[in-house]
Amino acid sequence: MKLLSVPVKLFKALMAHSYYMIGIVHRYIGNSRGVRWEYEAAIDAFTRALEWKPDFAQVYLDRGILYWREIDHPRKAIHDLTIALNLDPTLVEAQFNRAIAHQQLREYAEAIADFQAYLAVGEHPYWREHAESMIRELSEWVPNAKVDS
């Protein structure tokens, strides 16, 4: 019985990665052609990947970004990005993107907290500068906002 479990696990991983790559292709086509149904097809493929591998953090990250950026569903984005972070705390992009989704929902205190958490670990100079800028801007909307210097 043990011998059979290894191939099944490998098969599930291959199926998850296959659907993930299909989702990446749909997202690429959606970005290059601006076709919304391609984004929806990407979300469907990412969802299928998660059916095969529910702990696939990168899929949650990519689907979460699609939700806030292309589909305009920031609440779903926050859900996926939170799962991505719980599965893999090193996915700092999830923290940054979750901040943007909170910002879209006018949840400014939560956005500030996520931008600050990103700054604690994120290394990309452009995104760090953007996070710092957003913290300054959003702190004007949040009474008693704790802004780390």
CYANA upper distance limits for C-alpha pairs under 8 A (distance plus 0.5 A):
  1 MET  CA      5 SER  CA      7.22
  2 LYS  CA      6 VAL  CA      7.54
  3 LEU  CA      7 PRO  CA      8.00
  4 LEU  CA      8 VAL  CA      6.93
  5 SER  CA      9 LYS  CA      6.58
  6 VAL  CA     10 LEU  CA      6.67
  7 PRO  CA     11 PHE  CA      6.42
  8 VAL  CA     12 LYS  CA      6.66
  9 LYS  CA     13 ALA  CA      6.75
 10 LEU  CA     14 LEU  CA      6.65
 11 PHE  CA     15 MET  CA      6.64
 12 LYS  CA     16 ALA  CA      6.61
 12 LYS  CA     52 TRP  CA      5.92
 12 LYS  CA     53 LYS  CA      7.22
 13 ALA  CA     17 HIS  CA      6.63
 13 ALA  CA     52 TRP  CA      7.45
 13 ALA  CA     53 LYS  CA      6.98
 14 LEU  CA     18 SER  CA      6.48
 15 MET  CA     19 TYR  CA      6.73
 15 MET  CA     49 ALA  CA      7.39
 15 MET  CA     52 TRP  CA      7.02
 16 ALA  CA     20 TYR  CA      6.58
 16 ALA  CA     48 ARG  CA      7.77
 16 ALA  CA     49 ALA  CA      4.55
 16 ALA  CA     50 LEU  CA      7.09
 16 ALA  CA     51 GLU  CA      8.12
 16 ALA  CA     52 TRP  CA      5.68
 16 ALA  CA     53 LYS  CA      6.27
 17 HIS  CA     21 MET  CA      6.64
 17 HIS  CA     49 ALA  CA      7.15
 18 SER  CA     22 ILE  CA      6.79
 18 SER  CA     49 ALA  CA      7.98
 19 TYR  CA     23 GLY  CA      6.67
 19 TYR  CA     45 ALA  CA      5.71
 19 TYR  CA     46 PHE  CA      6.79
 19 TYR  CA     48 ARG  CA      6.81
 19 TYR  CA     49 ALA  CA      5.45
 20 TYR  CA     24 ILE  CA      6.81
 20 TYR  CA     45 ALA  CA      6.84
 20 TYR  CA     46 PHE  CA      5.91
 20 TYR  CA     49 ALA  CA      6.11
 20 TYR  CA     59 VAL  CA      7.24
 21 MET  CA     25 VAL  CA      6.78
 22 ILE  CA     26 HIS  CA      6.80
 22 ILE  CA     42 ALA  CA      7.58
 22 ILE  CA     45 ALA  CA      6.73
 23 GLY  CA     27 ARG  CA      6.62
 23 GLY  CA     41 ALA  CA      7.50
 23 GLY  CA     42 ALA  CA      4.48
 23 GLY  CA     43 ILE  CA      7.17
 23 GLY  CA     44 ASP  CA      8.02
 23 GLY  CA     45 ALA  CA      5.38
 23 GLY  CA     46 PHE  CA      6.09
 24 ILE  CA     28 TYR  CA      6.63
 24 ILE  CA     42 ALA  CA      7.15
 25 VAL  CA     29 ILE  CA      6.72
 25 VAL  CA     42 ALA  CA      8.07
 26 HIS  CA     30 GLY  CA      6.51
 26 HIS  CA     38 GLU  CA      5.67
 26 HIS  CA     39 TYR  CA      6.82
 26 HIS  CA     41 ALA  CA      6.78
 26 HIS  CA     42 ALA  CA      5.46
 27 ARG  CA     31 ASN  CA      6.57
 27 ARG  CA     38 GLU  CA      6.80
 27 ARG  CA     39 TYR  CA      5.94
 27 ARG  CA     42 ALA  CA      6.06
 28 TYR  CA     32 SER  CA      6.63
 29 ILE  CA     33 ARG  CA      6.37
 29 ILE  CA     34 GLY  CA      8.19
 29 ILE  CA     35 VAL  CA      8.17
 29 ILE  CA     38 GLU  CA      7.11
 30 GLY  CA     34 GLY  CA      5.51
 30 GLY  CA     35 VAL  CA      5.42
 30 GLY  CA     36 ARG  CA      6.92
 30 GLY  CA     37 TRP  CA      8.10
 30 GLY  CA     38 GLU  CA      5.37
 30 GLY  CA     39 TYR  CA      6.16
 31 ASN  CA     35 VAL  CA      7.95
 35 VAL  CA     39 TYR  CA      7.69
 36 ARG  CA     40 GLU  CA      7.00
 36 ARG  CA     70 GLU  CA      8.22
 36 ARG  CA     71 ILE  CA      8.12
 37 TRP  CA     41 ALA  CA      6.56
 38 GLU  CA     42 ALA  CA      6.63
 39 TYR  CA     43 ILE  CA      6.76
 39 TYR  CA     66 LEU  CA      7.72
 39 TYR  CA     70 GLU  CA      7.55
 39 TYR  CA     71 ILE  CA      7.80
 40 GLU  CA     44 ASP  CA      6.70
 40 GLU  CA     71 ILE  CA      8.37
 41 ALA  CA     45 ALA  CA      6.67
 42 ALA  CA     46 PHE  CA      6.60
 42 ALA  CA     63 ARG  CA      8.47
 43 ILE  CA     47 THR  CA      6.55
 43 ILE  CA     63 ARG  CA      6.52
 43 ILE  CA     66 LEU  CA      8.02
 44 ASP  CA     48 ARG  CA      6.73
 45 ALA  CA     49 ALA  CA      6.73
 46 PHE  CA     50 LEU  CA      6.88
 46 PHE  CA     59 VAL  CA      6.56
 46 PHE  CA     60 TYR  CA      8.39
 46 PHE  CA     63 ARG  CA      6.99
 47 THR  CA     51 GLU  CA      6.92
 48 ARG  CA     52 TRP  CA      7.25
 49 ALA  CA     53 LYS  CA      6.71
 49 ALA  CA     54 PRO  CA      8.34
 49 ALA  CA     59 VAL  CA      8.02
 50 LEU  CA     54 PRO  CA      5.05
 50 LEU  CA     55 ASP  CA      7.76
 50 LEU  CA     56 PHE  CA      6.98
 50 LEU  CA     59 VAL  CA      7.74
 55 ASP  CA     87 LEU  CA      7.11
 56 PHE  CA     60 TYR  CA      7.37
 56 PHE  CA     84 ALA  CA      8.47
 56 PHE  CA     87 LEU  CA      8.38
 57 ALA  CA     61 LEU  CA      6.83
 57 ALA  CA     83 ILE  CA      7.82
 57 ALA  CA     84 ALA  CA      5.08
 57 ALA  CA     85 LEU  CA      8.04
 57 ALA  CA     87 LEU  CA      6.25
 57 ALA  CA     88 ASP  CA      6.75
 58 GLN  CA     62 ASP  CA      6.69
 58 GLN  CA     84 ALA  CA      7.29
 59 VAL  CA     63 ARG  CA      6.44
 59 VAL  CA     84 ALA  CA      8.43
 60 TYR  CA     64 GLY  CA      6.32
 60 TYR  CA     80 ASP  CA      5.58
 60 TYR  CA     81 LEU  CA      6.67
 60 TYR  CA     83 ILE  CA      7.28
 60 TYR  CA     84 ALA  CA      5.76
 61 LEU  CA     65 ILE  CA      6.75
 61 LEU  CA     80 ASP  CA      7.07
 61 LEU  CA     81 LEU  CA      5.95
 61 LEU  CA     84 ALA  CA      6.11
 61 LEU  CA     93 GLU  CA      8.29
 61 LEU  CA     94 ALA  CA      6.38
 62 ASP  CA     66 LEU  CA      6.79
 63 ARG  CA     67 TYR  CA      6.67
 63 ARG  CA     77 ALA  CA      7.86
 63 ARG  CA     80 ASP  CA      7.51
 64 GLY  CA     68 TRP  CA      7.09
 64 GLY  CA     76 LYS  CA      7.40
 64 GLY  CA     77 ALA  CA      4.54
 64 GLY  CA     78 ILE  CA      7.35
 64 GLY  CA     79 HIS  CA      8.07
 64 GLY  CA     80 ASP  CA      5.52
 64 GLY  CA     81 LEU  CA      5.95
 65 ILE  CA     69 ARG  CA      6.32
 65 ILE  CA     70 GLU  CA      8.33
 65 ILE  CA     77 ALA  CA      6.88
 65 ILE  CA     81 LEU  CA      8.37
 65 ILE  CA     97 ASN  CA      7.11
 66 LEU  CA     70 GLU  CA      5.68
 66 LEU  CA     71 ILE  CA      6.73
 66 LEU  CA     77 ALA  CA      8.08
 67 TYR  CA     71 ILE  CA      5.42
 67 TYR  CA     72 ASP  CA      6.31
 67 TYR  CA     73 HIS  CA      5.49
 67 TYR  CA     74 PRO  CA      6.63
 67 TYR  CA     76 LYS  CA      6.85
 67 TYR  CA     77 ALA  CA      5.54
 68 TRP  CA     72 ASP  CA      5.29
 68 TRP  CA     73 HIS  CA      5.64
 68 TRP  CA     74 PRO  CA      4.94
 68 TRP  CA     75 ARG  CA      8.41
 68 TRP  CA     76 LYS  CA      8.23
 68 TRP  CA     77 ALA  CA      5.99
 68 TRP  CA    101 ALA  CA      6.35
 73 HIS  CA     77 ALA  CA      6.86
 74 PRO  CA     78 ILE  CA      6.65
 74 PRO  CA    101 ALA  CA      5.31
 74 PRO  CA    102 HIS  CA      7.60
 74 PRO  CA    104 GLN  CA      7.19
 74 PRO  CA    105 LEU  CA      7.38
 75 ARG  CA     79 HIS  CA      6.93
 75 ARG  CA    101 ALA  CA      7.68
 75 ARG  CA    102 HIS  CA      8.45
 75 ARG  CA    105 LEU  CA      8.25
 76 LYS  CA     80 ASP  CA      6.82
 77 ALA  CA     81 LEU  CA      6.43
 77 ALA  CA     98 ARG  CA      7.53
 77 ALA  CA    101 ALA  CA      7.06
 78 ILE  CA     82 THR  CA      6.42
 78 ILE  CA     98 ARG  CA      5.95
 78 ILE  CA    101 ALA  CA      6.79
 78 ILE  CA    102 HIS  CA      7.76
 79 HIS  CA     83 ILE  CA      6.92
 80 ASP  CA     84 ALA  CA      6.68
 81 LEU  CA     85 LEU  CA      6.71
 81 LEU  CA     94 ALA  CA      5.75
 81 LEU  CA     95 GLN  CA      7.76
 81 LEU  CA     97 ASN  CA      7.98
 81 LEU  CA     98 ARG  CA      6.49
 82 THR  CA     86 ASN  CA      6.67
 82 THR  CA     94 ALA  CA      7.94
 82 THR  CA     98 ARG  CA      8.03
 83 ILE  CA     87 LEU  CA      6.60
 84 ALA  CA     88 ASP  CA      6.47
 84 ALA  CA     89 PRO  CA      8.14
 84 ALA  CA     91 LEU  CA      7.79
 84 ALA  CA     94 ALA  CA      7.22
 85 LEU  CA     89 PRO  CA      5.19
 85 LEU  CA     90 THR  CA      7.87
 85 LEU  CA     91 LEU  CA      6.72
 85 LEU  CA     92 VAL  CA      8.29
 85 LEU  CA     94 ALA  CA      6.81
 85 LEU  CA     95 GLN  CA      7.72
 91 LEU  CA     95 GLN  CA      7.90
 92 VAL  CA     96 PHE  CA      7.06
 92 VAL  CA    118 TYR  CA      6.68
 92 VAL  CA    121 VAL  CA      7.60
 92 VAL  CA    122 GLY  CA      6.61
 93 GLU  CA     97 ASN  CA      6.56
 93 GLU  CA    118 TYR  CA      8.38
 93 GLU  CA    122 GLY  CA      8.47
 94 ALA  CA     98 ARG  CA      6.38
 95 GLN  CA     99 ALA  CA      6.83
 95 GLN  CA    114 ASP  CA      6.18
 95 GLN  CA    115 PHE  CA      7.63
 95 GLN  CA    117 ALA  CA      7.55
 95 GLN  CA    118 TYR  CA      6.27
 96 PHE  CA    100 ILE  CA      7.19
 96 PHE  CA    114 ASP  CA      6.93
 96 PHE  CA    115 PHE  CA      6.38
 96 PHE  CA    118 TYR  CA      6.27
 96 PHE  CA    131 ALA  CA      8.16
 97 ASN  CA    101 ALA  CA      6.84
 98 ARG  CA    102 HIS  CA      6.67
 98 ARG  CA    111 ALA  CA      7.88
 98 ARG  CA    114 ASP  CA      7.39
 99 ALA  CA    103 GLN  CA      6.63
 99 ALA  CA    110 GLU  CA      7.46
 99 ALA  CA    111 ALA  CA      4.64
 99 ALA  CA    112 ILE  CA      7.44
 99 ALA  CA    113 ALA  CA      8.18
 99 ALA  CA    114 ASP  CA      5.51
 99 ALA  CA    115 PHE  CA      6.30
100 ILE  CA    104 GLN  CA      6.76
100 ILE  CA    111 ALA  CA      7.05
101 ALA  CA    105 LEU  CA      7.05
101 ALA  CA    111 ALA  CA      8.24
102 HIS  CA    106 ARG  CA      6.78
102 HIS  CA    107 GLU  CA      5.50
102 HIS  CA    108 TYR  CA      7.12
102 HIS  CA    110 GLU  CA      6.77
102 HIS  CA    111 ALA  CA      5.61
103 GLN  CA    107 GLU  CA      6.05
103 GLN  CA    108 TYR  CA      6.06
103 GLN  CA    110 GLU  CA      8.45
103 GLN  CA    111 ALA  CA      5.99
107 GLU  CA    111 ALA  CA      6.75
108 TYR  CA    112 ILE  CA      6.56
108 TYR  CA    138 LEU  CA      6.59
108 TYR  CA    139 SER  CA      8.21
108 TYR  CA    141 TRP  CA      7.59
108 TYR  CA    142 VAL  CA      7.04
109 ALA  CA    113 ALA  CA      6.75
109 ALA  CA    138 LEU  CA      8.47
109 ALA  CA    139 SER  CA      8.41
109 ALA  CA    142 VAL  CA      6.79
109 ALA  CA    145 ALA  CA      7.58
110 GLU  CA    114 ASP  CA      6.73
111 ALA  CA    115 PHE  CA      6.61
112 ILE  CA    116 GLN  CA      6.55
112 ILE  CA    134 MET  CA      8.14
112 ILE  CA    135 ILE  CA      5.95
112 ILE  CA    138 LEU  CA      7.42
112 ILE  CA    139 SER  CA      7.91
112 ILE  CA    147 VAL  CA      8.47
113 ALA  CA    117 ALA  CA      6.64
114 ASP  CA    118 TYR  CA      6.60
115 PHE  CA    119 LEU  CA      6.74
115 PHE  CA    131 ALA  CA      5.87
115 PHE  CA    132 GLU  CA      7.98
115 PHE  CA    134 MET  CA      8.27
115 PHE  CA    135 ILE  CA      7.31
116 GLN  CA    120 ALA  CA      6.90
116 GLN  CA    131 ALA  CA      8.01
116 GLN  CA    132 GLU  CA      8.47
116 GLN  CA    135 ILE  CA      8.12
116 GLN  CA    148 ASP  CA      7.91
117 ALA  CA    121 VAL  CA      7.51
118 TYR  CA    122 GLY  CA      5.70
118 TYR  CA    128 ARG  CA      8.31
118 TYR  CA    131 ALA  CA      8.22
119 LEU  CA    123 GLU  CA      8.20
119 LEU  CA    128 ARG  CA      6.62
119 LEU  CA    131 ALA  CA      7.62
119 LEU  CA    132 GLU  CA      8.28
122 GLY  CA    127 TRP  CA      8.47
122 GLY  CA    128 ARG  CA      7.29
123 GLU  CA    128 ARG  CA      7.39
124 HIS  CA    128 ARG  CA      6.51
125 PRO  CA    129 GLU  CA      6.62
126 TYR  CA    130 HIS  CA      6.76
127 TRP  CA    131 ALA  CA      6.52
128 ARG  CA    132 GLU  CA      6.66
129 GLU  CA    133 SER  CA      6.64
130 HIS  CA    134 MET  CA      6.61
131 ALA  CA    135 ILE  CA      6.65
132 GLU  CA    136 ARG  CA      6.91
133 SER  CA    137 GLU  CA      6.74
134 MET  CA    138 LEU  CA      6.29
135 ILE  CA    139 SER  CA      6.34
135 ILE  CA    147 VAL  CA      7.65
136 ARG  CA    140 GLU  CA      7.62
136 ARG  CA    147 VAL  CA      8.23
137 GLU  CA    141 TRP  CA      8.23
138 LEU  CA    142 VAL  CA      7.22
139 SER  CA    143 PRO  CA      7.95
139 SER  CA    145 ALA  CA      6.18
139 SER  CA    147 VAL  CA      7.69
